[in-house]
Amino acid sequence: MGGFHVKKLGGNAPVHPLHGMNSHNKYDRVYSEAADEYLTQGREDASSVNASIIYTHNTKRGKLTAHLSNYYDVYKTHYDGYYSSTENLWKNEALAFLSYNIPFNDKMALQARIGVDWYQYRLRGSSKFNTWNPRLNVRFNRHLNRGMLLWSFMLANSNTDANSINNAEIQINPFLIRKGNPDLKKSYDIDTYMYYSLPVKKFNFTAMLRYQFSKNPLTYVYQQGNDAIIQTFETIGSNQEVSAIVGATWQPSSKLALTGDIRWSYAKVNAFEKPDNTNLTGNCALQWYVGKFQLSSGINLASNTLNRYSLARIKSPFNYSFSVSYSHKNLIASASTCSPFGKRRIESSVSSPYYSLENKILSHQNYKYCSFSLSYLFEFGKKTEYTKPDIDSDPNSSMLRES
């Protein structure tokens, strides 16, 4: 993987960032069951060039910013194994924004951003996708005599990930085939919320009410095939979610803090499938500094959520954790544990007229987990900067994958 980056700065003058990257991606998957074996191999060259111009001007009332940017990607992918083909895809997104920040006074401010998004792509052998979409983002902040009030509204389009825009097929198991779909529709999202914060002596109370709506979201669809069920992608219908959070923090001193919240949500999908879900859960956490010791603990109540795009229902059981650490000069010792008693199963299920799946996941990172560490820092000689390996676990790729 390689790339370049060019940037120019200077006062109110325009900023001209330019960034490019090229990567070679590989994907190998083998599924074996009894006498059946399904092999998928993907090899891909992906390149991208991103450019933008940002201009900022300070006025007497606020700050005005103009932003132009363009993101261009091109992919050449070759599949072998169960599915053999070579696919070529390019996509481009151009955005133009104008934003203005207005501090009316010390207690009230408005941030507004309006613009347009031009999104297009084409997979060789398929029709070109081309759409213009308005974008709007507004934030209003008001400091009250007691507390703070914040309102936010966002209108944006949902651009499809490149790994969905293809004609590739993967045999997930003998009963299920995943298939891409280059013929998708224009989609957009609305996200708005109201947030309130109220400090009372050593307490701080918070509340948030949120509404999310998606029109033509990218959704998993299950269809009857000749020899197996086909799982593909469609931009159809709508989904929405209403959620509320009420929380509190008690901090009697700088060395002790206790936080907690209660969360409620209702999600509804209106597409080929029409599932809905109600979830009520909560969390609490403690942090306590005693001399050179730090004590932390947390509790997460059981939850039952619905993924509005994959249509999977996920049940997470009650969870608790505890950790303690000690530090003195260059010596650091720590111990932590997570749900040491009992089995903690996370359940995931999908149900449709053509396909049903249930998974029960047992991971020692989620239960019966204990860790101990002891470290000492030696300081001598010349200090050198340590650079972590640049490993991208989610690369820019158009390859169809299992998940």
LUMTIVO-226887 format. One line per field, with one value per residue (C-alpha): x, y, z. Coordinates in nm, 4 decimals. Layout:
REM LUMTIVO-226887
u = [X,...]
v = [Y,...]
w = [Z,...]
//
This chain:
REM LUMTIVO-226887
u = [0.0000,0.1327,0.0124,0.0920,-0.0347,0.0024,-0.1290,-0.0907,-0.1857,-0.1783,-0.4142,-0.7426,-0.5908,-0.7389,-0.6258,-0.5465,-0.5172,-0.4416,-0.4205,-0.3753,-0.3430,-0.2965,-0.3440,-0.3445,-0.6094,-0.6515,-0.9476,-0.9451,-1.2315,-1.2853,-1.6014,-1.5984,-1.8861,-1.8841,-1.8121,-1.8848,-1.6095,-1.6531,-1.3503,-1.3487,-1.0364,-1.0302,-0.7425,-0.7881,-0.6006,-0.7624,-0.6603,-0.8022,-0.7349,-0.8966,-0.8724,-1.0325,-1.0227,-1.1201,-1.1548,-1.2287,-1.3213,-1.3735,-1.6513,-1.7686,-2.0546,-1.8926,-1.6876,-1.7727,-1.6229,-1.6470,-1.5498,-1.5118,-1.3945,-1.3816,-1.3242,-1.2406,-1.1897,-1.1216,-1.1136,-1.0083,-1.1070,-1.0519,-1.2383,-1.1439,-1.2965,-1.6729,-1.7206,-1.4763,-1.4872,-1.3042,-1.4921,-1.4051,-1.5697,-1.5192,-1.7026,-1.6804,-1.8270,-1.8096,-1.9258,-1.9733,-2.0496,-2.0988,-2.0972,-2.1437,-2.0864,-2.2742,-2.2154,-2.5108,-2.3783,-2.1973,-2.4983,-2.6311,-2.4708,-2.5818,-2.3840,-2.5290,-2.3902,-2.5635,-2.4385,-2.4868,-2.3480,-2.2957,-2.2481,-2.1938,-2.0477,-2.0400,-1.9616,-1.8525,-2.1473,-2.4052,-2.5842,-2.4342,-2.5613,-2.5836,-2.7568,-2.7562,-2.8510,-2.8916,-2.7168,-2.7973,-2.6561,-2.7819,-2.6746,-2.8223,-2.6615,-2.8119,-2.6653,-2.9478,-2.9354,-2.9113,-2.7947,-2.7372,-2.9677,-2.8510,-3.0566,-2.9132,-3.0618,-2.8914,-3.0097,-2.7670,-2.7549,-2.6333,-2.3668,-2.3313,-2.0088,-1.8058,-1.8110,-2.1868,-2.1559,-2.0660,-2.2075,-1.9943,-2.1257,-1.9979,-2.1270,-2.1577,-2.2745,-2.4667,-2.7919,-2.6920,-2.5285,-2.4321,-2.4549,-2.3707,-2.6036,-2.4868,-2.8430,-2.9280,-3.1441,-3.0904,-3.1161,-3.1069,-3.1047,-3.2531,-3.1016,-3.2187,-3.1817,-3.2351,-2.9853,-3.0180,-2.7616,-2.8333,-2.5632,-2.6917,-2.4177,-2.2160,-2.4568,-2.4929,-2.8143,-2.8445,-3.1273,-3.1395,-3.4238,-3.3286,-3.5067,-3.3432,-3.5063,-3.3631,-3.5320,-3.4213,-3.1508,-2.9174,-3.0882,-3.0228,-3.2813,-3.3341,-3.4634,-3.5368,-3.2676,-3.2431,-3.0308,-2.9884,-3.1213,-2.9730,-2.8809,-2.8356,-2.8647,-3.1506,-3.2179,-3.5896,-3.8485,-3.7512,-3.6463,-3.6659,-3.5651,-3.6706,-3.4436,-3.4150,-3.1365,-3.1525,-2.8251,-2.6691,-2.3165,-2.2244,-1.8764,-1.8194,-1.4478,-1.1932,-1.0985,-1.4423,-1.7103,-2.0221,-2.2155,-2.5249,-2.7939,-3.1151,-3.1642,-3.4865,-3.5287,-3.7879,-3.6805,-3.9048,-3.8190,-4.0583,-3.9108,-3.9514,-3.9447,-4.1226,-3.9630,-3.9747,-3.8039,-3.8214,-3.5153,-3.4724,-3.1311,-2.8926,-2.5335,-2.3427,-1.9717,-1.7463,-1.4012,-1.2143,-0.8585,-0.7128,-0.3546,-0.1576,-0.4421,-0.7169,-1.0343,-1.2880,-1.6036,-1.8980,-2.2355,-2.4220,-2.7815,-2.9165,-3.0152,-3.2126,-3.1392,-3.2371,-2.9885,-3.2016,-2.9881,-2.8922,-3.2235,-3.0354,-3.1649,-2.8839,-2.9391,-2.6620,-2.6920,-2.6060,-2.2353,-2.0080,-1.6381,-1.3788,-1.0217,-0.7541,-0.4189,-0.1229,0.1401,0.4527,0.7137,0.8069,0.6220,0.2696,0.0716,-0.2888,-0.5530,-0.8976,-1.1835,-1.5082,-1.8075,-1.5956,-1.8986,-2.1386,-2.1554,-2.2330,-2.3855,-2.4497,-2.7317,-2.7791,-3.0731,-3.2181,-3.5660,-3.7295,-3.9787,-3.6873,-3.4021,-3.3495,-3.0241,-2.9414,-2.5930,-2.4852,-2.1451,-1.9246,-1.6115,-1.3667,-1.3272,-1.6873,-1.6991,-1.4734,-1.1931,-0.9064,-0.5832,-0.2748,0.0071,0.3269,0.5487,0.8463,0.9714,1.3473,1.4680,1.8237,2.0071,1.8522,1.4755,1.3559,1.0085,0.8199,0.6031,0.3230,0.2769,0.0303,-0.2088,-0.5553,-0.8078,-1.0836,-0.9206,-1.0753,-1.2123,-1.4971,-1.4595,-1.7695,-1.6970,-1.8759,-1.9244]
v = [0.0000,0.3425,0.7014,1.0715,1.3781,1.7475,2.0317,2.4114,2.6329,3.0039,3.2322,3.2955,3.1725,2.8653,2.5241,2.2787,1.9206,1.6487,1.2819,0.9675,0.5973,0.2644,-0.0763,-0.4446,-0.6394,-1.0146,-1.2145,-1.5933,-1.7975,-2.1738,-2.3363,-2.7126,-2.9289,-3.3092,-3.3667,-3.0046,-2.7433,-2.3905,-2.1761,-1.8027,-1.6061,-1.2351,-1.0213,-0.6484,-0.3320,-0.0228,0.3392,0.6640,1.0355,1.2877,1.6646,1.9571,2.3339,2.5017,2.8789,3.0486,3.4118,3.5706,3.8307,4.0585,3.8225,3.4836,3.2645,3.1735,2.8616,2.7338,2.3732,2.1947,1.8342,1.5390,1.1677,0.9366,0.5583,0.2913,-0.0865,-0.3834,-0.7122,-1.0715,-1.3628,-1.7312,-2.0437,-2.0834,-1.7598,-1.6597,-1.3176,-0.9867,-0.6712,-0.3042,-0.0322,0.3407,0.5806,0.9519,1.1822,1.5632,1.7858,2.1600,2.3135,2.6594,2.6860,2.9780,2.9860,3.2643,3.3267,3.5544,3.6159,3.4311,3.2017,3.1286,3.0112,2.8725,2.6532,2.6016,2.4034,2.3696,2.2009,1.9534,1.6050,1.4671,1.0903,0.8573,0.5163,0.2568,-0.1129,-0.2310,-0.4037,-0.2238,0.1081,0.4229,0.5498,0.9301,1.1408,1.4901,1.5288,1.8279,1.8277,2.0281,2.0352,2.2742,2.2943,2.5372,2.5711,2.7651,2.8017,2.8472,2.9903,2.6299,2.3868,2.3707,2.2896,2.1601,2.0859,1.9242,1.8412,1.6631,1.5786,1.3683,1.0992,0.7442,0.6397,0.2661,0.0917,-0.0270,-0.3907,-0.4049,-0.2732,-0.5857,-0.8968,-1.1365,-1.4393,-1.6164,-1.9542,-1.8895,-2.2455,-2.5179,-2.3266,-1.9605,-1.7564,-1.3908,-1.1774,-0.8144,-0.5680,-0.2764,-0.1549,0.0483,0.3529,0.7000,0.7127,0.9744,1.0014,1.2363,1.2497,1.4944,1.5057,1.7278,1.7184,1.8756,1.8929,2.0145,2.0441,2.0387,2.0682,1.7448,1.5890,1.6336,1.5138,1.4607,1.3676,1.3118,1.2406,1.1284,1.0402,0.8716,0.8059,0.6421,0.6330,0.3544,0.2272,-0.0527,-0.3623,-0.7361,-0.9220,-1.3000,-1.4599,-1.8145,-1.9463,-2.2700,-2.4655,-2.2228,-1.9040,-1.5853,-1.3023,-0.9771,-0.5997,-0.3657,0.0030,-0.0117,0.1014,0.2858,0.2391,0.4580,0.4599,0.6660,0.6586,0.8289,0.8360,0.9651,0.9732,1.1050,1.1538,1.1935,1.3325,1.4271,1.4854,1.4797,1.1243,0.9607,0.9470,0.7326,0.7424,0.5652,0.5854,0.4241,0.3764,0.3096,0.2678,0.1577,0.0543,-0.0213,-0.1462,-0.1164,-0.3056,-0.6634,-0.7591,-0.5453,-0.6243,-0.3930,-0.3997,-0.2327,-0.2228,-0.1080,-0.1278,0.0588,0.1007,0.2214,0.2706,0.3646,0.5236,0.5737,0.6948,0.5928,0.7046,0.5296,0.2878,0.3250,0.1159,0.0813,-0.1252,-0.1365,-0.3026,-0.3411,-0.4608,-0.7066,-0.5610,-0.6707,-0.4701,-0.4816,-0.4000,-0.1943,-0.2907,-0.6590,-0.7236,-0.9267,-0.9336,-0.9315,-1.0290,-0.9384,-1.0676,-0.8937,-0.8083,-0.6779,-0.5956,-0.4837,-0.3597,-0.2290,-0.0726,0.0553,0.2996,0.4286,0.6155,0.3779,0.0741,-0.0111,-0.3183,-0.3937,-0.6659,-0.6858,-0.9318,-0.9511,-1.1661,-1.4331,-1.6403,-1.8136,-1.8317,-1.5182,-1.6015,-1.3334,-1.4466,-1.3290,-1.4343,-1.3603,-1.4725,-1.4337,-1.6382,-1.7991,-1.8118,-1.8317,-1.8324,-1.8437,-1.7959,-1.8276,-1.6718,-1.7636,-1.5519,-1.5338,-1.1671,-1.1271,-1.3546,-1.5471,-1.3189,-1.2225,-1.0423,-0.9407,-0.7161,-0.5829,-0.3323,-0.1155,0.1709,0.2055,0.5493,0.5698,0.6771,0.8764,0.8603,0.7495,0.7807,0.4535,0.4202,0.1666,-0.0570,0.0930,-0.1999,-0.1212,-0.3789,-0.2228,-0.1429,0.0522,-0.2419,-0.3338,-0.7109,-0.8977,-1.0601,-1.2822,-0.9969]
w = [0.0000,-0.0897,-0.0984,-0.0995,0.0841,0.0005,0.2157,0.2216,0.5157,0.5844,0.7782,0.5965,0.2710,0.1097,0.2308,-0.0517,0.0788,-0.1756,-0.0795,-0.2861,-0.2079,-0.3817,-0.2196,-0.3153,-0.1243,-0.0782,0.0474,0.0938,0.2356,0.2588,0.3947,0.4555,0.5743,0.5278,0.1574,0.0585,0.0243,-0.1071,-0.1940,-0.2660,-0.3579,-0.4304,-0.5551,-0.5968,-0.6915,-0.5393,-0.5957,-0.4615,-0.5025,-0.2686,-0.3121,-0.1316,-0.0997,0.2278,0.2680,0.6015,0.6589,1.0008,1.0172,1.2960,1.3828,1.3259,1.0957,0.7367,0.5760,0.2181,0.1505,-0.1845,-0.1970,-0.4352,-0.3624,-0.6528,-0.6226,-0.8832,-0.8248,-1.0357,-0.8722,-0.9824,-0.8233,-0.8369,-0.6865,-0.6505,-0.8470,-1.1238,-1.2820,-1.3205,-1.2237,-1.2698,-1.0610,-1.0279,-0.7993,-0.7367,-0.4752,-0.5003,-0.2133,-0.1779,0.1636,0.3065,0.6872,0.9261,1.3021,1.4810,1.8546,1.9356,2.2871,2.5673,2.6200,2.2725,1.9464,1.6103,1.3714,1.0233,0.7316,0.3956,0.0820,-0.1982,-0.2665,-0.6177,-0.6016,-0.8957,-0.9723,-1.2482,-1.2522,-1.5974,-1.7617,-1.5447,-1.5755,-1.4244,-1.0888,-1.0729,-0.8060,-0.6536,-0.2864,-0.0557,0.2812,0.5911,0.9426,1.2115,1.5782,1.8296,2.1730,2.4642,2.8128,3.0628,3.4132,3.5305,3.2702,2.8964,2.6026,2.2649,1.9511,1.6392,1.2972,1.0054,0.6538,0.4486,0.1826,0.2529,0.0059,-0.0495,0.0516,-0.2453,-0.1277,-0.2030,-0.5593,-0.7554,-0.9223,-0.7196,-0.5300,-0.2174,-0.1018,0.2728,0.3462,0.1546,0.2113,0.1667,-0.1135,-0.0675,-0.3826,-0.4563,-0.6278,-0.8461,-0.9209,-0.6113,-0.5436,-0.4055,-0.0256,0.2488,0.6294,0.8889,1.2375,1.5024,1.8807,2.1843,2.4718,2.8172,3.0981,3.4542,3.7249,4.0846,4.3466,4.3235,4.0718,3.6973,3.5295,3.1545,2.9177,2.5433,2.3003,1.9487,1.6230,1.3207,0.9831,0.6688,0.3295,0.0926,0.3309,0.2241,0.3668,0.3539,0.1431,0.1253,-0.1960,-0.3097,-0.5474,-0.7443,-0.4979,-0.2054,-0.0486,-0.1941,0.0432,-0.1452,-0.0909,-0.1744,-0.1166,-0.0463,0.2053,0.5211,0.8818,1.1890,1.5519,1.8535,2.1583,2.4955,2.7541,3.1113,3.3048,3.6224,3.7581,4.1235,4.1870,4.5516,4.4869,4.2084,4.3122,4.3095,4.0406,4.0018,3.6738,3.5459,3.2800,3.1594,2.7838,2.5905,2.2151,1.9619,1.6095,1.3108,0.9603,0.6675,0.3712,0.2411,0.6082,0.8696,1.2075,1.5078,1.8450,2.1866,2.4096,2.7709,2.9316,3.1565,3.2683,3.5720,3.6408,3.9317,3.9323,4.2597,4.3174,4.6543,4.6927,4.4210,4.3464,4.0870,4.1257,3.8433,3.8106,3.5745,3.5230,3.1929,3.2059,2.9498,2.6119,2.3057,1.9910,1.6232,1.3497,1.1116,0.8096,0.8518,1.0372,1.2998,1.6569,1.9139,2.2780,2.5208,2.8817,3.2069,3.2325,3.5074,3.5286,3.7844,3.7615,3.9971,3.9171,4.1152,3.9947,4.1657,3.9672,3.6818,3.8193,3.7015,3.8129,3.7133,3.7310,3.5698,3.5342,3.3372,3.4410,3.6179,3.7251,3.4868,3.1080,2.9136,2.5753,2.3156,2.0859,1.7290,1.5127,1.1698,1.0690,0.7276,0.5227,0.3330,0.5829,0.9587,1.1547,1.5249,1.6704,2.0338,2.0875,2.3837,2.4002,2.6890,2.6072,2.7251,3.0309,3.2720,3.1676,3.3994,3.3201,3.5167,3.4077,3.5612,3.3873,3.4673,3.2547,3.2172,3.1131,2.9854,2.6769,2.3963,2.3619,2.0206,1.8818,1.8405,1.5330,1.5402,1.2352,0.9873,0.9499,0.8120,0.9374,0.7213,0.3872,0.1012,-0.0986,-0.3337,-0.2768,-0.1614,0.1764,0.4251,0.6744]
//
